[in-house]
Amino acid sequence: MKTRVGLALLLGWGVWVSAAGAEALPVATGSARVTPVVRAVSRALPTVVNIGTERMVSVRYDDPLRRRRGDLMEQWLREFLGGPTPGYQPQQSLGSGVIIDAAGYILTNYHVVERASRIQVTLADGTTYEAERLAGDETGDLALLKIEADAPLPVLPLAAAEPPLLGETVIVVGNPFGLGHSVSVGVLSGINREARHGGQVLFRDILQIDAAVNPGNSGGPLVNLDGELLGISVAFYEQGQNIGFAVPISRVRGLLEDWLTPETARGVAWGVTWAPAPDGGLEVTALDPDGSAQQAGLRVGDRVLALDGRPVNALLDAYHVLAGRRINERVTLQVARDDGLLELDARLRPRPRPDGELLAAERLGLLLGALDGPLGAAAPIRRGLPILEIHRDSPLARWEVPPGARLLQINQTEVHRLDDVGRLLDELPPGAPINLVLLLVEEQGRLLIARTRAVRVETRPALGESPVISDQ
């Protein structure tokens, strides 16, 4: 085996030890063999998935820091796969993920899916689905996927927001494609760690563990003895023994609260901005006059204690209640106001869908195609929306945007359809600064080169002229 040094990302290659019994314990629960670890593992295994792809992509970055990270990734891929052009074989395993919502939302590492042309998720029972990448945070190394499963899926609950305990027992779980589950046990040996490579900070505030972390665990759950998600496995440090890292649940919760709002995840016009209150519940800080909550009588300053009888003390608590409701169903809010309690009845109204094609033309000066359109469906990478035309006065006109470019992200959120573009642009006032990520793809034989370009522009207030084909 080659000697490797530094911080190595875990990308689904290597030898695994399988663990049986994902659905039920094989012995009586009163047996001394059924330890807290065994119970936690039994709860976690059905929620762990394998993430694979039909084709890997070689990514080149314009930004020097991101380019350095990308070159390091290429080195690790070569070492794990043993070849000069890794990942261009069918059904290549990339890593693991964990189901966090019965509707098919899956959490994994950003780097696990960053180079995938198409993402496939294999559940514990062997069922495979094509996944859609909904959101990602490169700095936090987390990504959110969605599959359309045939039935509600098992879920690993999130650990409470309390700080993790140094020395507490932790369990690392992974599920590589075709090789079954893998489990290792250790303790939480450090918190608030800072991981560096080449003088650059790669991660902050991460958890350090001494449980064995093997290639393939990346994106899988770090589980506590209560069978709850304590973090997401990220990396191991090969210069030392028994040193692994995981993204903490605090960061996971923060990103999920941004990604899984009722408006984005359920398509409802809920219209509430709220935050956890010191005395419990969620304090309302702003309301949309067209939202369901204000029309039900909710006011700024109210403290929502429960939804449909279930206490809500975190934004994700509210999401899980609303996620189980259909459009036009009613939700009962228990509200504290002026030292008294009252109940309000809100109907979950559908959120209007802004015209993404129109807003892209007005705010960005772009004519976008659909992912399932002729240019989208024929593309070697089914990510982002094809840029068909660029207006002369577009904010992107001064950038070098070659033909075939695709719009990949708007303000850290990936776009898969014109509805996504409409929703994201509708939330911004005209003239607001906006961060875009473009994907530039080139095929060189069997090698697929994808170059990302991050640009920051200001949206324009109105369409100034008819679109023309860009000569950039």
C-alpha positions as CSV (number, residue, x, y, z in Angstrom):
1,M,0.0,0.0,0.0
2,K,1.3,3.4,-0.8
3,T,2.2,5.7,2.0
4,R,-0.2,8.7,2.3
5,V,0.2,11.7,4.5
6,G,-2.1,14.5,5.4
7,L,-5.8,14.7,5.8
8,A,-7.5,12.2,3.5
9,L,-11.1,12.4,2.5
10,L,-13.0,9.1,2.7
11,L,-14.4,8.4,-0.8
12,G,-15.8,4.9,-0.7
13,W,-12.9,2.7,-1.7
14,G,-11.2,0.1,0.5
15,V,-12.0,-3.0,2.5
16,W,-15.1,-3.2,4.6
17,V,-16.2,-5.5,7.4
18,S,-19.9,-6.3,6.9
19,A,-22.3,-6.2,9.8
20,A,-25.5,-8.2,9.7
21,G,-28.8,-7.4,11.4
22,A,-29.9,-4.1,9.9
23,E,-33.6,-4.5,10.6
24,A,-33.9,-6.5,13.8
25,L,-31.8,-7.9,16.6
26,P,-31.1,-11.6,16.2
27,V,-31.3,-12.4,20.0
28,A,-33.7,-11.4,22.8
29,T,-33.5,-7.8,23.9
30,G,-32.9,-9.0,27.5
31,S,-29.7,-10.7,26.6
32,A,-26.4,-9.3,28.0
33,R,-25.2,-9.2,24.4
34,V,-27.7,-6.5,23.5
35,T,-25.6,-3.5,24.8
36,P,-26.4,0.1,24.2
37,V,-24.0,0.0,21.3
38,V,-25.9,-2.9,19.7
39,R,-29.2,-1.1,20.2
40,A,-27.9,2.2,18.7
41,V,-26.4,0.3,15.7
42,S,-29.7,-1.5,15.1
43,R,-31.5,1.8,15.0
44,A,-28.9,3.5,12.7
45,L,-28.2,0.8,10.1
46,P,-31.5,1.0,8.2
47,T,-31.0,4.7,7.7
48,V,-27.5,4.5,6.2
49,V,-27.3,4.5,2.4
50,N,-24.6,4.1,-0.2
51,I,-24.0,6.9,-2.7
52,G,-22.6,6.0,-6.1
53,T,-22.4,7.4,-9.6
54,E,-22.4,6.2,-13.2
55,R,-19.5,8.5,-14.0
56,M,-17.0,10.6,-12.2
57,V,-16.0,14.1,-13.2
58,S,-12.6,15.8,-13.2
59,V,-13.2,19.3,-11.8
60,R,-11.0,22.3,-12.5
61,Y,-11.4,25.5,-10.5
62,D,-10.6,29.1,-11.5
63,D,-10.2,30.2,-7.8
64,P,-6.6,29.3,-6.7
65,L,-7.6,28.0,-3.2
66,R,-10.3,25.8,-4.6
67,R,-8.0,24.7,-7.4
68,R,-5.4,23.6,-4.8
69,R,-8.1,21.6,-2.9
70,G,-9.2,20.1,-6.2
71,D,-5.7,19.0,-7.1
72,L,-5.4,17.4,-3.7
73,M,-8.6,15.5,-4.3
74,E,-7.3,14.2,-7.6
75,Q,-4.3,12.9,-5.8
76,W,-6.4,11.0,-3.3
77,L,-8.6,9.6,-6.0
78,R,-5.6,8.2,-7.8
79,E,-4.2,6.6,-4.6
80,F,-7.5,5.0,-3.7
81,L,-8.3,3.7,-7.2
82,G,-4.7,3.0,-8.3
83,G,-5.0,4.6,-11.7
84,P,-4.2,7.9,-13.5
85,T,-7.8,8.7,-14.5
86,P,-10.0,7.6,-11.6
87,G,-13.7,7.2,-11.5
88,Y,-14.7,6.7,-15.1
89,Q,-16.3,3.3,-14.7
90,P,-20.0,2.5,-14.3
91,Q,-21.6,2.4,-10.8
92,Q,-18.6,3.6,-8.9
93,S,-19.1,3.8,-5.1
94,L,-18.4,7.3,-3.7
95,G,-19.3,7.2,0.0
96,S,-22.2,7.0,2.4
97,G,-25.2,9.1,3.5
98,V,-27.9,9.1,6.1
99,I,-31.7,9.5,5.8
100,I,-32.9,12.4,7.9
101,D,-36.5,12.7,6.7
102,A,-39.0,10.0,5.8
103,A,-39.8,11.9,2.6
104,G,-36.4,11.0,1.2
105,Y,-34.0,13.7,2.3
106,I,-30.4,12.4,2.7
107,L,-27.4,14.1,4.2
108,T,-23.9,13.5,3.1
109,N,-20.5,15.2,2.5
110,Y,-20.2,17.9,-0.2
111,H,-17.0,16.3,-1.5
112,V,-18.8,12.9,-1.9
113,V,-21.2,14.2,-4.6
114,E,-19.1,17.1,-5.9
115,R,-17.7,15.0,-8.8
116,A,-20.8,13.0,-9.7
117,S,-22.4,13.3,-13.1
118,R,-25.4,11.4,-11.9
119,I,-26.0,10.3,-8.3
120,Q,-27.5,7.0,-7.3
121,V,-28.5,6.1,-3.7
122,T,-28.8,2.5,-2.6
123,L,-30.8,1.9,0.6
124,A,-30.1,-0.8,3.2
125,D,-32.6,-3.1,1.5
126,G,-30.8,-2.9,-1.8
127,T,-33.3,-0.6,-3.6
128,T,-31.6,2.0,-5.8
129,Y,-32.9,5.4,-6.7
130,E,-31.5,8.3,-8.7
131,A,-31.0,11.3,-6.4
132,E,-31.3,15.0,-6.9
133,R,-28.8,17.3,-5.2
134,L,-30.8,20.0,-3.5
135,A,-28.2,22.1,-1.7
136,G,-24.6,22.1,-0.6
137,D,-22.1,23.9,1.5
138,E,-18.6,23.6,0.4
139,T,-17.0,25.2,3.5
140,G,-19.0,23.0,5.8
141,D,-18.6,19.9,3.5
142,L,-22.3,19.0,3.7
143,A,-24.8,18.3,0.9
144,L,-28.5,17.6,0.9
145,L,-29.9,15.0,-1.5
146,K,-33.5,14.0,-2.3
147,I,-34.9,10.7,-3.6
148,E,-38.5,9.9,-4.5
149,A,-39.0,6.7,-2.6
150,D,-42.0,4.4,-2.9
151,A,-42.8,4.5,0.8
152,P,-41.8,6.5,3.9
153,L,-38.2,5.8,4.8
154,P,-36.6,5.0,8.2
155,V,-35.0,8.1,9.8
156,L,-32.1,8.7,12.1
157,P,-33.1,11.4,14.5
158,L,-30.8,14.3,15.2
159,A,-29.1,14.6,18.5
160,A,-30.2,17.4,20.8
161,A,-28.5,20.8,20.5
162,E,-26.6,20.3,23.8
163,P,-22.8,20.2,23.5
164,P,-21.3,16.7,22.9
165,L,-19.6,15.1,25.9
166,L,-15.9,14.4,25.8
167,G,-15.3,10.7,26.3
168,E,-18.8,9.6,25.3
169,T,-19.1,6.5,23.2
170,V,-19.6,7.2,19.5
171,I,-20.3,4.8,16.6
172,V,-19.1,5.3,13.0
173,V,-21.4,3.6,10.4
174,G,-21.0,3.3,6.6
175,N,-22.6,1.3,3.8
176,P,-20.4,0.9,0.6
177,F,-22.1,-0.4,-2.5
178,G,-22.6,-4.1,-2.5
179,L,-20.5,-4.9,0.6
180,G,-22.9,-4.4,3.4
181,H,-22.7,-2.3,6.5
182,S,-19.5,-1.3,8.5
183,V,-19.5,-0.4,12.1
184,S,-16.7,0.9,14.4
185,V,-16.8,2.1,18.0
186,G,-14.8,4.6,19.9
187,V,-15.0,7.8,22.0
188,L,-15.3,11.4,21.3
189,S,-11.8,12.6,21.9
190,G,-11.9,16.3,21.0
191,I,-14.3,19.1,20.1
192,N,-13.8,22.4,18.2
193,R,-10.9,21.1,16.3
194,E,-9.4,22.9,13.3
195,A,-8.1,20.8,10.4
196,R,-5.4,22.2,8.2
197,H,-3.6,21.1,5.1
198,G,-0.8,23.0,3.4
199,G,-1.3,25.9,5.7
200,Q,-5.0,26.3,4.7
201,V,-7.9,25.7,7.1
202,L,-10.1,23.0,5.7
203,F,-12.6,22.6,8.5
204,R,-13.4,24.4,11.8
205,D,-15.1,23.3,14.9
206,I,-15.1,19.7,13.9
207,L,-15.3,16.6,16.2
208,Q,-12.3,14.4,16.7
209,I,-12.9,10.7,17.4
210,D,-10.8,7.6,17.9
211,A,-13.2,5.2,16.3
212,A,-11.8,3.5,13.2
213,V,-12.8,5.5,10.1
214,N,-12.3,3.6,6.9
215,P,-12.6,4.6,3.2
216,G,-16.3,4.7,2.5
217,N,-17.5,6.2,5.7
218,S,-17.4,9.7,4.3
219,G,-20.9,11.2,4.5
220,G,-22.1,8.5,6.9
221,P,-23.4,9.1,10.4
222,L,-21.6,9.5,13.6
223,V,-24.1,8.0,16.2
224,N,-24.3,8.4,19.9
225,L,-25.6,5.7,22.3
226,D,-29.1,7.0,22.1
227,G,-29.1,6.1,18.4
228,E,-29.1,9.7,17.3
229,L,-27.1,11.6,14.7
230,L,-24.2,13.3,16.4
231,G,-22.3,14.3,13.3
232,I,-21.3,13.4,9.7
233,S,-18.0,11.5,9.2
234,V,-15.6,13.5,7.1
235,A,-12.0,12.4,7.2
236,F,-9.2,10.6,8.9
237,Y,-5.7,11.7,9.7
238,E,-3.1,9.3,8.4
239,Q,-0.1,10.7,10.2
240,G,-1.6,9.6,13.5
241,Q,-3.4,6.5,14.7
242,N,-7.1,6.5,15.6
243,I,-7.7,10.1,14.7
244,G,-10.9,10.8,12.7
245,F,-13.1,13.8,12.2
246,A,-16.8,14.5,11.9
247,V,-18.9,17.6,11.1
248,P,-20.8,18.4,14.4
249,I,-24.5,18.2,14.7
250,S,-24.6,22.0,15.5
251,R,-23.4,22.8,12.0
252,V,-25.7,20.2,10.5
253,R,-28.7,21.7,12.3
254,G,-27.8,25.2,11.2
255,L,-27.6,24.3,7.5
256,L,-30.7,22.1,7.5
257,E,-32.7,25.0,9.0
258,D,-31.6,27.1,6.0
259,W,-32.3,24.3,3.5
260,L,-35.5,22.7,4.9
261,T,-37.8,25.7,5.2
262,P,-41.6,25.0,4.6
263,E,-41.4,27.3,1.6
264,T,-38.5,25.5,-0.1
265,A,-39.1,21.9,1.0
266,R,-42.9,21.8,1.1
267,G,-43.9,24.6,-1.4
268,V,-46.2,26.3,1.1
269,A,-46.7,30.0,1.7
270,W,-46.0,29.8,5.4
271,G,-44.5,33.2,5.6
272,V,-42.8,33.2,9.1
273,T,-39.4,34.3,10.2
274,W,-38.8,33.0,13.7
275,A,-36.0,32.0,16.1
276,P,-35.7,29.8,19.2
277,A,-36.8,31.8,22.3
278,P,-34.9,31.7,25.6
279,D,-38.0,30.5,27.5
280,G,-38.8,27.8,24.9
281,G,-40.8,27.9,21.7
282,L,-40.2,29.9,18.6
283,E,-40.4,33.7,18.7
284,V,-41.9,35.3,15.6
285,T,-39.6,38.1,14.3
286,A,-41.2,38.9,10.9
287,L,-44.3,37.9,8.9
288,D,-45.2,37.9,5.2
289,P,-48.7,39.5,4.9
290,D,-49.5,36.9,2.2
291,G,-48.4,33.9,4.3
292,S,-50.6,31.4,5.9
293,A,-49.4,32.2,9.4
294,Q,-50.3,35.9,9.4
295,Q,-53.6,35.2,7.8
296,A,-54.4,32.9,10.7
297,G,-53.8,35.7,13.1
298,L,-50.1,35.3,14.2
299,R,-48.3,38.5,15.2
300,V,-44.7,39.6,15.4
301,G,-43.6,39.0,19.0
302,D,-45.8,35.9,19.5
303,R,-44.1,32.8,20.9
304,V,-45.2,29.6,19.2
305,L,-45.0,26.8,21.7
306,A,-46.5,23.9,19.7
307,L,-47.8,22.9,16.3
308,D,-50.6,20.3,16.3
309,G,-49.8,19.6,19.9
310,R,-46.1,18.9,19.3
311,P,-43.7,21.2,21.1
312,V,-41.4,23.3,18.8
313,N,-38.2,24.6,20.3
314,A,-36.0,24.6,17.1
315,L,-36.7,25.4,13.5
316,L,-36.3,21.8,12.5
317,D,-39.0,20.8,15.0
318,A,-41.4,23.0,13.1
319,Y,-40.3,21.6,9.8
320,H,-41.0,18.0,10.8
321,V,-44.5,18.9,11.8
322,L,-45.2,20.8,8.6
323,A,-43.5,18.1,6.5
324,G,-46.2,15.7,7.4
325,R,-49.1,18.0,6.2
326,R,-50.5,18.3,2.8
327,I,-51.3,21.5,0.9
328,N,-54.6,23.0,2.1
329,E,-54.5,21.0,5.4
330,R,-54.8,22.9,8.6
331,V,-52.3,23.2,11.4
332,T,-53.1,24.3,15.0
333,L,-50.6,26.7,16.6
334,Q,-50.4,27.1,20.4
335,V,-49.2,30.6,20.9
336,A,-48.1,32.6,24.0
337,R,-49.1,36.2,23.8
338,D,-49.4,38.9,26.5
339,D,-48.9,36.3,29.3
340,G,-51.8,34.3,27.9
341,L,-52.2,31.3,25.7
342,L,-54.3,31.0,22.6
343,E,-54.8,28.7,19.6
344,L,-54.7,29.7,16.0
345,D,-55.8,27.6,13.0
346,A,-53.6,28.1,9.8
347,R,-54.3,26.5,6.4
348,L,-51.3,25.5,4.5
349,R,-51.8,27.5,1.3
350,P,-49.6,26.6,-1.8
351,R,-46.9,29.1,-2.5
352,P,-47.2,30.9,-5.9
353,R,-44.5,29.8,-8.4
354,P,-42.6,32.8,-9.7
355,D,-41.7,32.6,-13.4
356,G,-38.1,31.5,-13.4
357,E,-37.5,32.0,-17.1
358,L,-38.9,35.6,-16.9
359,L,-37.0,36.5,-13.7
360,A,-33.7,35.1,-15.1
361,A,-34.1,37.3,-18.1
362,E,-35.1,40.4,-16.1
363,R,-32.6,40.1,-13.2
364,L,-29.7,38.3,-14.8
365,G,-30.1,38.9,-18.5
366,L,-30.0,35.2,-19.2
367,L,-32.2,32.9,-21.3
368,L,-32.1,29.5,-19.5
369,G,-33.1,26.1,-20.8
370,A,-34.7,23.3,-18.8
371,L,-32.7,20.4,-17.4
372,D,-35.0,17.9,-19.2
373,G,-35.0,20.0,-22.4
374,P,-32.9,19.0,-25.5
375,L,-29.7,20.6,-24.3
376,G,-30.2,19.6,-20.7
377,A,-31.0,15.9,-21.4
378,A,-28.2,15.4,-23.9
379,A,-25.5,17.0,-21.6
380,P,-22.9,14.6,-20.2
381,I,-23.5,16.1,-16.7
382,R,-27.1,16.5,-15.7
383,R,-26.5,19.3,-13.3
384,G,-27.6,22.9,-13.5
385,L,-29.6,24.7,-16.3
386,P,-28.1,25.3,-19.8
387,I,-27.4,29.0,-20.6
388,L,-28.9,29.5,-24.0
389,E,-28.4,33.2,-24.5
390,I,-26.9,36.2,-22.7
391,H,-28.1,39.7,-23.1
392,R,-25.6,42.4,-24.0
393,D,-26.3,44.3,-20.8
394,S,-26.4,41.2,-18.6
395,P,-24.3,41.3,-15.4
396,L,-22.5,38.3,-16.8
397,A,-21.6,39.9,-20.1
398,R,-18.1,41.0,-18.9
399,W,-17.3,37.4,-17.8
400,E,-15.9,34.8,-20.2
401,V,-18.8,32.4,-20.5
402,P,-18.3,30.0,-23.4
403,P,-21.1,28.2,-25.2
404,G,-22.5,25.2,-23.3
405,A,-22.1,26.8,-19.9
406,R,-24.7,25.9,-17.2
407,L,-26.0,27.8,-14.2
408,L,-25.3,25.5,-11.3
409,Q,-25.9,27.5,-8.1
410,I,-27.6,30.7,-6.9
411,N,-26.4,31.9,-3.5
412,Q,-25.1,28.4,-2.4
413,T,-28.3,26.6,-3.6
414,E,-28.2,24.4,-6.6
415,V,-30.8,24.9,-9.3
416,H,-32.4,21.9,-11.0
417,R,-35.4,23.5,-12.7
418,L,-36.7,26.9,-13.7
419,D,-39.0,26.9,-10.6
420,D,-35.8,26.9,-8.4
421,V,-34.5,30.0,-10.3
422,G,-37.8,31.8,-9.9
423,R,-38.0,31.1,-6.2
424,L,-34.5,32.2,-5.5
425,L,-34.6,35.3,-7.6
426,D,-38.0,36.3,-6.3
427,E,-36.6,36.4,-2.8
428,L,-34.1,39.1,-3.8
429,P,-34.8,42.8,-4.4
430,P,-33.7,44.2,-7.8
431,G,-30.1,45.4,-7.7
432,A,-29.2,43.0,-4.9
433,P,-25.7,41.3,-5.0
434,I,-25.9,37.6,-5.9
435,N,-23.4,34.8,-6.0
436,L,-23.5,32.5,-9.0
437,V,-21.7,29.3,-9.8
438,L,-21.3,28.4,-13.5
439,L,-20.4,24.9,-14.8
440,L,-18.2,24.7,-17.9
441,V,-18.0,21.2,-19.3
442,E,-15.6,19.7,-21.8
443,E,-15.3,16.1,-23.0
444,Q,-11.8,14.8,-23.8
445,G,-12.3,11.2,-24.9
446,R,-13.4,9.2,-21.9
447,L,-12.3,12.0,-19.6
448,L,-14.9,14.5,-18.6
449,I,-13.5,17.9,-17.5
450,A,-15.8,20.2,-15.5
451,R,-14.6,23.7,-14.7
452,T,-16.5,25.8,-12.2
453,R,-16.5,29.6,-12.1
454,A,-17.9,31.5,-9.1
455,V,-19.0,35.0,-9.9
456,R,-20.6,37.8,-7.8
457,V,-22.8,40.2,-9.7
458,E,-25.7,42.6,-9.0
459,T,-29.1,41.8,-10.3
460,R,-30.6,44.3,-12.6
461,P,-34.0,45.9,-12.1
462,A,-35.5,45.3,-15.6
463,L,-34.9,43.8,-19.0
464,G,-33.1,46.3,-21.2
465,E,-33.2,44.7,-24.6
466,S,-34.1,41.6,-26.5
467,P,-31.9,38.6,-26.0
468,V,-29.0,38.0,-28.4
469,I,-26.7,35.0,-28.6
470,S,-23.7,35.7,-26.5
471,D,-20.3,35.9,-28.3
472,Q,-18.4,35.4,-25.1
